[in-house]
Amino acid sequence: MRNLYTLDCYRRRDRHVMEMWGWAGDETAGMFMVPSPIDKQPITVVASSGEGWDHVSVSRPNRCPNWPEMEHVASLFFEDNETAMQLHVPASDHVNNHPYCLHWWRPHKIEIPRPDAIMVGIKSEGLLSPERAAQMRAEVDRLVAAKMGRSA
């Protein structure tokens, strides 16, 4: 995670923060108000680094953050070369203290395993138009059918 002092322009130091935590944070922890890249409304971010994890919680007052907002927060709080993740845990392990809060996690001691990029898509193709996506899907179907010994 980045040194959080670099994000001091977003850091909250108000009475609420002081009453809740007793301090405004440091280079490893704090509460921040980041404007949404979508509607410029405030996104509440609580970040911490400890117990072997970097943790960034991201919330809005009336809806969950969307992907562009989550990606924006990740780009602010994590280094460009760091992998962070959102987790889906078993229902028996769910913890929900805020109806519109999502989380980023990064372990300190291990590299997060990732699938090969080709399992996601073809990086060199960039963002595909619907027409190009359909062409590529048809080509994949043809290749799979040929490999399986049948026609597409």
C-alpha positions as CSV (number, residue, x, y, z in Angstrom):
1,M,0.0,0.0,0.0
2,R,1.2,3.5,-0.7
3,N,2.4,5.7,2.1
4,L,-0.9,7.2,3.2
5,Y,0.6,10.6,4.0
6,T,0.7,11.1,0.2
7,L,-3.1,11.1,0.4
8,D,-3.4,13.7,3.1
9,C,-5.5,16.0,0.9
10,Y,-8.3,13.4,1.3
11,R,-7.7,12.6,4.9
12,R,-10.4,13.3,7.5
13,R,-9.3,14.9,10.7
14,D,-12.6,16.0,12.1
15,R,-14.2,15.4,15.5
16,H,-16.0,12.3,14.3
17,V,-12.7,10.6,13.3
18,M,-11.0,11.7,16.5
19,E,-13.9,10.4,18.7
20,M,-14.0,7.1,16.8
21,W,-10.3,6.3,16.6
22,G,-8.6,8.9,18.8
23,W,-6.3,10.0,16.0
24,A,-6.3,10.9,12.3
25,G,-3.9,8.1,11.3
26,D,-0.4,7.9,9.9
27,E,1.4,6.5,6.9
28,T,-0.4,3.1,7.4
29,A,-3.9,4.0,8.5
30,G,-6.6,6.6,8.2
31,M,-10.1,7.7,7.1
32,F,-10.4,9.5,3.8
33,M,-13.0,11.2,1.7
34,V,-12.3,10.7,-2.0
35,P,-14.5,12.2,-4.8
36,S,-16.1,9.7,-7.1
37,P,-14.7,9.8,-10.6
38,I,-18.3,9.2,-11.8
39,D,-20.4,11.8,-9.9
40,K,-17.8,13.7,-7.7
41,Q,-19.8,12.7,-4.6
42,P,-17.7,11.6,-1.6
43,I,-16.6,8.0,-1.2
44,T,-15.6,7.1,2.3
45,V,-12.3,5.1,2.5
46,V,-10.9,3.6,5.6
47,A,-7.4,2.2,5.1
48,S,-5.1,0.2,7.4
49,S,-2.0,-1.9,7.2
50,G,-1.4,-4.5,10.0
51,E,-1.8,-8.1,11.1
52,G,-0.2,-9.1,7.8
53,W,-2.7,-7.3,5.5
54,D,-3.4,-4.1,3.8
55,H,-7.1,-3.4,3.9
56,V,-9.0,-0.6,2.2
57,S,-12.8,-0.4,2.8
58,V,-14.8,1.7,0.3
59,S,-18.3,2.9,0.9
60,R,-21.0,5.3,-0.3
61,P,-23.9,6.5,1.8
62,N,-26.7,5.2,-0.4
63,R,-25.2,2.5,-2.8
64,C,-22.3,0.2,-3.2
65,P,-19.3,1.7,-5.0
66,N,-19.2,0.7,-8.7
67,W,-16.2,-0.7,-10.6
68,P,-14.8,2.6,-11.8
69,E,-15.0,3.9,-8.2
70,M,-13.3,0.8,-6.8
71,E,-10.6,0.9,-9.5
72,H,-10.0,4.6,-8.7
73,V,-9.6,4.0,-5.0
74,A,-7.3,1.0,-5.7
75,S,-5.1,3.2,-7.9
76,L,-4.8,5.8,-5.2
77,F,-4.1,3.5,-2.3
78,F,-2.0,0.7,-3.9
79,E,1.3,0.9,-5.7
80,D,1.1,0.3,-9.5
81,N,3.0,-3.0,-9.1
82,E,0.8,-4.4,-6.3
83,T,-2.0,-6.9,-6.7
84,A,-5.0,-6.4,-4.4
85,M,-8.2,-8.4,-4.3
86,Q,-11.8,-8.5,-3.3
87,L,-12.9,-11.8,-1.7
88,H,-16.1,-13.9,-1.8
89,V,-16.1,-15.9,1.4
90,P,-18.4,-18.7,2.5
91,A,-21.8,-17.4,3.7
92,S,-21.0,-18.6,7.2
93,D,-18.0,-16.2,7.3
94,H,-19.9,-13.1,6.1
95,V,-19.5,-9.9,8.1
96,N,-21.6,-7.0,7.1
97,N,-21.4,-3.8,9.2
98,H,-22.4,-1.4,6.4
99,P,-24.9,-2.2,3.6
100,Y,-22.9,-0.3,0.9
101,C,-19.3,-1.1,1.7
102,L,-16.8,-3.1,-0.4
103,H,-13.2,-4.1,0.5
104,W,-9.7,-4.3,-1.1
105,W,-7.2,-6.8,0.5
106,R,-3.5,-7.4,0.0
107,P,-1.5,-9.9,2.0
108,H,2.0,-8.8,3.1
109,K,3.9,-12.0,3.1
110,I,2.7,-13.8,-0.1
111,E,2.1,-12.9,-3.7
112,I,-1.6,-13.3,-4.7
113,P,-1.8,-16.0,-7.3
114,R,-3.3,-14.9,-10.6
115,P,-4.4,-16.8,-13.7
116,D,-2.6,-16.3,-16.9
117,A,-3.8,-13.1,-18.7
118,I,-5.0,-15.2,-21.7
119,M,-7.6,-16.7,-19.4
120,V,-9.1,-13.2,-19.1
121,G,-8.7,-12.1,-22.7
122,I,-6.2,-11.0,-25.3
123,K,-4.4,-8.0,-24.0
124,S,-3.3,-6.8,-27.4
125,E,-6.9,-6.5,-28.6
126,G,-7.8,-3.8,-26.0
127,L,-11.4,-3.0,-25.4
128,L,-13.5,-4.9,-28.0
129,S,-16.5,-3.6,-29.9
130,P,-19.5,-6.0,-29.7
131,E,-18.9,-6.9,-33.4
132,R,-15.2,-7.7,-32.7
133,A,-16.1,-9.7,-29.6
134,A,-18.6,-11.8,-31.7
135,Q,-16.0,-12.4,-34.4
136,M,-13.5,-13.6,-31.8
137,R,-16.1,-15.8,-30.1
138,A,-16.9,-17.4,-33.5
139,E,-13.2,-18.0,-34.1
140,V,-12.7,-19.6,-30.7
141,D,-15.8,-21.8,-31.3
142,R,-14.4,-22.8,-34.7
143,L,-11.0,-23.7,-33.2
144,V,-12.5,-25.7,-30.3
145,A,-14.8,-27.6,-32.7
146,A,-11.8,-28.4,-35.0
147,K,-9.8,-29.6,-32.1
148,M,-12.7,-31.8,-31.0
149,G,-13.1,-33.2,-34.5
150,R,-16.4,-31.7,-35.4
151,S,-17.6,-28.7,-37.4
152,A,-18.6,-25.4,-35.8
